[in-house]
Amino acid sequence: MSVHQKKDGRWFVRYREKGTGNLKDEYFGRGIEAERRARARNDELDLRPWVHRTPKQQSPFFVDIVNAYTEAKLGRMQPSSIKNFVWKMKGVVVPAIGEEFQAIKITPAKLDAYVKKRLSAGVKRTTIHREITDIKAVLNWSVRRGYLTHNPAIGFEPPKRDDEIIMPPTIDELNRIAAHSPPHLLRAISLSYYTGLRPGGELYAITWADLDCSIPAVLVRSAKKHGRPSRMIPIHPEFIGQLIRWYHEDIDEGFGDDMAVINFRGAPVLSLKKAFATAKRKAGITRRLRPYDFRHAFATYLLQNNADLKSTSEMLGHTRTDTTTRIYQHTSVDMHAAAIKLLPALRLDHKKISNKHGE
């Protein structure tokens, strides 16, 4: 008797109990940690050495190492960090590398292909940089634990980060993109610009029932950004008429007040990336812009025009005004230039200063 693995991946030790001679299977779960425990138990029972009936894989699968790494980090990392790591690995990295890809084969050439694939999907270099850093961390850890003899990706340099500041769209750019936007995108970018809603959980969730044109204001529920659970944002006077026209369009289509304002022929909208990229290209805009930058425009133009910081922060859903200033005020060179002009000028007469010192 010795160590075995079932078809479902579970490792177990099969042996006969001393005294009774009854056959017993002792299970240890799945993955590389389970295999290690099964082998240790095999040695403890002084059973015969385990001989592979099939050729042994050169190394564990990368997904197995990720699982072991995650288990080892429980209690050592913040729960939120573990949650983000698991989401990133299980949702992005492992599917891109392959569910049954051996960790020892994650070479620089494999990572080059990974980076190329992610870039072609429109992922930011900064995001890819973090993913490569996590992959290398898992591989380094697996070497220290003895799961790998060496890190096959040693020396690989991730792509440079692209954390550059993206200036919000100008009014001209806003109008050009709007002119080439399909109806659902036009609604989305207009509502985001006039209210500062976050594209995604906030923007897509707004229904006609959340709009009150008699106040006029829109009720915004939290996008789970650690901010207020809900907030009311006044509607710009120039925007009210357009909202009313869109409302009647949806009513004529047979939709009720529970219909999302941002909808595509009555269906919920989950992403704007493709439509936005097309409208941006048709508008002749080549610089980097994202749907999120319409929210940036809302904040930046308010602050540029001396809007109250606390009110702006509350409409953005921030709990602290320093969050608003940190994220948005630095995006405008004009604001810095205006601030500099407030600095009192000195009267510097170089001739008088030189004569005073006898020079």
JOTA-V820552 format. One record per pair of residues at least 4 apart in sequence whose ideal C-beta (glycine too) atoms are under 7 Angstrom apart, sorted by the first residue. I is the first residue (numbers start at 1). GAP is how many residues later the second one is. Records with the same first field share a line. If there is no record, write none. Layout:
I=GAP ; GAP
This chain:
1=13 ; 14 ; 15 ; 46
2=12 ; 40 ; 45 ; 46 ; 48
3=8 ; 10 ; 35 ; 36 ; 39 ; 47
4=8 ; 10
5=4 ; 5 ; 6
6=4 ; 6
9=21
10=17 ; 19 ; 20
11=17 ; 18 ; 23 ; 24 ; 27
12=13 ; 14 ; 15 ; 16 ; 26
13=13 ; 25 ; 28 ; 29 ; 32
14=9 ; 11
15=9 ; 30 ; 32
16=5 ; 6 ; 7
17=4 ; 5 ; 7
26=15
28=6 ; 9 ; 10
29=5
30=4
31=33 ; 36 ; 37
32=4 ; 28 ; 32 ; 33 ; 36 ; 115
33=4 ; 35 ; 38
34=4
35=4
36=4
37=4
38=4
39=4 ; 11
40=4
41=4
42=5 ; 8
52=4
57=45
58=44 ; 46
59=43 ; 44 ; 45 ; 89
60=4 ; 5 ; 43 ; 87
61=39 ; 40 ; 41 ; 42
62=4 ; 32 ; 35 ; 39 ; 41 ; 44
63=4 ; 31 ; 36
64=4
65=4 ; 38 ; 73 ; 77 ; 82
66=4 ; 23 ; 28 ; 72
67=4
68=4
69=4 ; 69 ; 72
70=12 ; 15 ; 16
73=4 ; 9
74=8
77=4 ; 5
79=4
80=4
81=4
82=4
83=4
84=4
85=4 ; 49
86=4
87=4
88=4 ; 5 ; 43 ; 46
89=4 ; 5
90=4
92=4 ; 39
93=4 ; 38 ; 42
94=5
96=18 ; 21
97=4 ; 9 ; 17
101=4
103=36 ; 39 ; 45
104=44 ; 48
105=5 ; 47
106=4 ; 5 ; 29 ; 33 ; 46 ; 47
107=45 ; 46
108=4 ; 45 ; 48
109=4
110=4
111=4 ; 21 ; 42 ; 45
112=4
113=4
114=4
115=4 ; 13 ; 44
116=4
117=4
118=5 ; 10
119=4 ; 9
123=4 ; 5
124=38
125=4 ; 34 ; 35 ; 36 ; 37
126=4 ; 35 ; 36 ; 37
127=4
128=4 ; 30 ; 31
129=4 ; 29 ; 30 ; 32
130=4
131=4
132=4 ; 26
133=4 ; 25
134=4
135=4 ; 18
136=4 ; 17
137=4
138=4
139=4 ; 9 ; 12 ; 13 ; 14
140=4 ; 11
141=4
142=5 ; 6
143=5 ; 7 ; 8
165=165 ; 166
166=122 ; 123 ; 127
167=164
168=125 ; 128 ; 129 ; 132 ; 163
169=4 ; 5 ; 120 ; 124 ; 125 ; 128
170=4
171=4
172=4
173=4 ; 112
174=4 ; 19 ; 123
175=4
176=4 ; 107 ; 109
177=4 ; 12 ; 102 ; 103 ; 106 ; 108
178=8 ; 11 ; 12
179=104
180=99 ; 102 ; 103
181=4 ; 5 ; 8 ; 98
182=4 ; 93
183=4
184=4 ; 78 ; 79 ; 80 ; 85
185=4 ; 87 ; 90 ; 91 ; 94
186=4
187=4 ; 59 ; 74 ; 75
188=4 ; 15 ; 74 ; 84 ; 103
189=4 ; 102 ; 105
190=4 ; 49
191=4 ; 6 ; 12 ; 15 ; 70
192=5 ; 7 ; 11 ; 99 ; 102 ; 103
193=101 ; 104 ; 105
194=41 ; 42 ; 45
195=23 ; 38 ; 103
196=99 ; 102 ; 103 ; 119 ; 120
197=5 ; 6 ; 9 ; 23 ; 98
198=4 ; 5 ; 25 ; 97
199=4 ; 73 ; 92 ; 93
200=4 ; 23
201=4 ; 22 ; 23
202=18 ; 21
203=59
204=56 ; 58 ; 64 ; 65 ; 66
205=16
206=4 ; 12 ; 54 ; 55 ; 56
207=50 ; 51 ; 52 ; 53 ; 54
208=39 ; 42 ; 49 ; 51 ; 53
209=48 ; 49
210=8 ; 9
211=7 ; 32
212=4 ; 5
213=27 ; 30 ; 31
216=18 ; 19 ; 24
217=15 ; 16 ; 17 ; 18
218=15 ; 17
219=11 ; 13
220=10 ; 11 ; 13
221=9
222=5 ; 6 ; 7 ; 8
225=92
226=93
227=90 ; 91 ; 92
228=89 ; 91
231=83 ; 84 ; 86
233=82
235=4 ; 5 ; 8
239=4
240=4
241=4
242=4
243=4
244=4
245=4
246=4
247=4
248=4
249=4
250=5 ; 9
251=4
253=13
255=4 ; 11
259=4
260=8
262=7
263=4 ; 5 ; 6
264=5
272=4 ; 19
273=4
274=4
275=4
276=4 ; 15
277=4
278=4
279=4
280=5 ; 9
285=4
289=4
292=4
293=4
294=4
295=4
296=4 ; 32 ; 35
297=4
298=4
299=4 ; 13 ; 17 ; 25 ; 29
300=4 ; 28 ; 31 ; 32
301=4
302=5 ; 10
303=4 ; 9 ; 25 ; 26 ; 32
304=28 ; 30 ; 31
307=4 ; 5
308=4
309=4 ; 12 ; 15 ; 16
310=4 ; 11
311=4
312=4 ; 12
313=5 ; 8 ; 11
316=8
318=5 ; 6
321=4
322=4
323=4
324=4
325=4
329=6
333=4
334=4
335=4
336=4
337=4
349=4
350=4
351=4
352=4
353=4
354=5
